[in-house]
Amino acid sequence: MNQYCVGIDVGGTSVKCGIFTYNGVLLDKWEVLTRKAEQGKYILPDVAEELKKHLAEKTIAYEDVAGIGIGVPGPVEPDGHVPVAVNLGWKDIYPAKIMRELMGGKIPCAVGNDANVAALGELWQGGGRGFSDMLMVTLGTGVGGGLILHGKIVTGAHGAGAEIGHIHVRDVEGERCACGGMGCLEQVASATGIVKEAERFLRMFRDPSSLRIYGKALTAKIVCEAAKEGDILASTSLECSMRYLGIVLAQVSMIADPEIFVIGGGVSRAGDFLLQIIKKHYEEHTPILNKKAELMLAKLGNDAGIYGCAKLMLDKE
């Protein structure tokens, strides 16, 4: 009987790996440096070699592993094809097929988008535990989204399901988003976007603010902390950023009607203070709903991806 599963969360700097029991207990975790040379061809072989060592150390036989789930930062088509993962140098690749071959063809493998599998992890063992319909929002360098309905990841026909960071929210925008569009949610509500909004407010208004002393060292954390402490300009700026997020969550409710929104990523460390701002704008833009989705903080932190990758394999059992 298969007793274990493996989660592999491939990131641009490192690959997070974990071995889990069937009921979600994390037995072992480690990281592998992401070698992106030569279009990332060393990434999966490096991971496979480390995985073999860790399985041997735990005396876990291949036949006792239900499978290996892999999360990648890019779109994943239904057949496991990853057309591009810019941060890794990958193009036209089938990561699950390659990993299975590297493990001697003895362990089943599956692949999913990193934001989607992080959402699955939070649903399984984190902030969404006990629910079946959830949108996870990751507020980091960008804005990621992972939609789970009836306990299953919604990827969409082209692998772009729940890409909420690239929903258009603002017509007046002077720069292009990394996706090529303009006025995306990511440009105002990500960690980077929060800083840019604050800098815009600093230019527009002459009001005194603790933010003015930081210059190029300004961060989203500093903006959130200043807002908590009552800095008017920081509060107004953050309110503007989170208003757009609240509007997008309202739009998601009108389409998917999840039970819960789980907010994660580095910006979420601002805690309940941040949630209350988002919640205010979400509720304002959902007057038709008598029962509204709850807003919760993510609980698994950087481990959400490996949990979700492991669960990806258990769901295929």
N, C-alpha and C positions, 0 to 999 in steps of 0.2 A: 504494500500500500504506500502511495506517495505521502510523505509526511512533511515535506518542506517546499518552499518556493523562493525564488530569487528575484529581487528588484534591482534594476540598473537604470539610474537616472543620468543621462548623458548631458553634461553642461559644457559651456565654452571654455571654462577654466579647469574643471575637474569632473570626474565621473563618480557619482555616489553609488555605492553598492551595498546591498543588505541581504542576509539570509533570514527567512522567517519560518515559523511553524505554520501549520495549516490554520490555526486559530488567531494568527496575527501577532504572535510574540516575536519581537526582533531579537535574534540570537547573536548576530555579528554584523558589524558594518565597517566599511572602510572607503577610502577614496583613491582614485587612480588619476594621475595627471593626464589631462587631455592633450595628446600630441596631434596638433592639427597640420603638421607638415605633409606635403604631397597629398593634398585634398583629404586629409584626415584618415588616410588608409591604415594608420597604426592604432587608431582608437579602440576598435573592437578586439583586435588581437591582444592588445595590452590588457584589456579588461578580462578576456577569456583566460589568460595566463594567471592573473591574480585570483580569479574565481576558482580555478582548479586548485590552487594552493590552499585557499580558505576552506573549500569543501573537504580536502584531504586532512587539514588540521582538525576539522570537526568530525572526521570519519563518517562523512555523509556520502553514500553511494549515489551515482547518477540516477539509478532506477528509483531512488527514494525522493527525487526532486520532481514535483509536478510540472515545473516549467520555469522559464526565465522571461520576465517581462522587461521591456526596454522602453524608456521614455526619451523622446528626442525633441529638440527645439525647432520644430518645423512641421509643415502639414504632412499628415500620413493618410494615404489613400486606403480604401477598404481592403485591398490585397496586400497591404504592408509596404507598398512602394513609397519611398520618400523622395519626391522630385528634387527638393533642395533643402539643405539645412545650412544657412549662410554662416552661422557662428562656428560651424564645424568644418566647413570646406567641402561638405558632402553634396554630390549631385547624382541623381538617378541611381539610388541605392536601395537595397532590400536588407535592412539591418537584422531582422529576425532570421532570415535565411542564412546570412553570413555567420551570425552567432551560433546557430544550430550546427553548422558545418565545423566551426572552430571547437565546439564541444563534442566532436566526433559523431554528430547526428543522433546522440542518445537522449537529448533533453529538448522537449518542445519549447518553442520561443514565440513571442508575440511582441508587437511594437505599437506604441501609441504616442500621440502628441504629449509633450511634457506637462502642459497646463491641464489637459484632460485627465492624465493619470494622477496628477497632484490632487485634483478634485475627487477622484475615486478614492484616493488614500484618506482624505479628510472625511469622506462619507463613511468609509469602512471603520476607521479607528480614531477619527479626530473630531473637529467641530461639527460635522454633519452626522455624527453617529446617531442612529435611531430614526433617521429620515430616509426617504427614497427619491425625493425630487429636490434638486439643489443646484444652484449656480455658485461656483467658487470664483472669486475675483482676486487676482494676485496683483498687488500694487508694489511693483519694484521699479527697475530701470524702465520697463514698459508696463502695460496693463494687460494681463492675461486673463483668460476666462475658460472655465470648464463646466459644461452643462451635463448634469445627470438627471435622467427622467426614468422613473420606475426602476431605479437601481442600475441603469445602463448608460454608458457614455453616449452622448449625441455628437457625432462627428460631422454629420451632414453629407451630402452627395459628393462633395469635393474636398472633404477634410477640413473645411473652414468653419465648422460649427462653433459658436460661442466665441468668436474672435471679437469680443466686445471692445477691445482697445482700439479697433479701427472703425468703429461706428462714428460717423460724422456728427459732431456736436456744435461746431462753431464756424460760421461763415467768414468772420473776420479773422484771418490767420495769415501771418506774414511768412511763415516758414513751412517747408514740406515735412511731413512725417517720414519716418524711416521706410514706411510702406509705399511712399510715393504720393500719398494723398495729402490733403490739407484740412486742418480742423478736426483731426481725430481725437477721441477721448484720451488716448495715450499722451497727446501733446499737452494736456492740461491736468490730468489726474494721476499720472505716474510720479515716481519720486523726482524724475527729471522735470516733468511738467509742473509740479508744485513749486520747484525752485524758479522755473521760468516765469510762472505767474507772479510769484513774489517779487521777482526782479522787475517785472512789468509795472506792478503797483508802486514799487520804489521810484521808478522813473516818472510815473504819472502824478504822484502826490508828494508833497513836501512835508507831510506830517512826520513828527519824530517817531523813530522805530528802532528797537534793539537790533533789527536785521541789518541796518546800515553799516555796522562795524565789520561785517564778515566779508564783504566784497565777493570775490570769486570762490571763497571758502564756504559760501552758504550752502546748506543741505536741507533736504525735506525734513529731517529730524529737527533741525534748528527752527524751521518755520513752525512745525507742529508744537514744539515746546514753547516758543514765544507766544503762539496763539493761546495755549493753555494758561499762560501767565498773564493774559489780558492785553497783549500788544495789539492795538487796534488794527494796524496795517496788516500784520501777520494773520489776524483773525479774519479780516475781510478777504484777503487773498486766498486763504485756505477754504473759506466758505465758497468762494467762486469756483475753485477746483472741484470741491466735493458736490457742489450743486449739479455739475455736469454728470458726475457719477450717479447721483440720485436719480436724475432724469433717465439715464440709460437703464438702471435697474427697474425703473417703472415701465420702460418699453419692453424689457425682458418679461416682466410680469404679465403684460398684455398679450404676449405670444406664448410663453411656456408655463406661466403660473407656478413657479417653484414654491415649495414649502419654506425654504430657507436660503438666504444668501450668506456664504461664508467668506469673510474678508481676510486675506493673508498677504504675504509679502512684507518687505521691510517697513513700509509705511504703516502697516497695521499695528506696529509696536506702540503707536500713539494710543492704542486701546479704546476703551469705551468712549472717551472724549471724541475720537474720530467717528466712531459708529453713530453717535447721536447726531452729528452734523449730516452724515449721509442719510440717516433715517428720516430726518426732518424733510429733506428734499424728496426722498422716495415717497413718503406719505403724501406730501403736497401734490405730487403728480400721479397719484393713484386714487382719486376720489371715488371711482366706480367700485372699488374693492372694499367690501365690508370686512373680509378676512384678508390680512396682508401677510406677506412672507416675513419671517423673523430675520434679523440681522445678527450674526454671530462672528466671533473672531476665530480664525484658524488655530488649531492646537498643535499640529505636528511640526511646524517650522520647516526647516530645510529637509526634513525627513519625509515630508508628504509625498514626494516623488517616488521614493523607493517603496513606500507602503503601497501606493497606487499601482506601481509596476507589478508588485507581487500579487496584488488582488486581481490584476488584469489576467494573470494566468489561472488563478483559482476560478474565475468566472468562466473560463473556457473548459473547465473540467466537466 
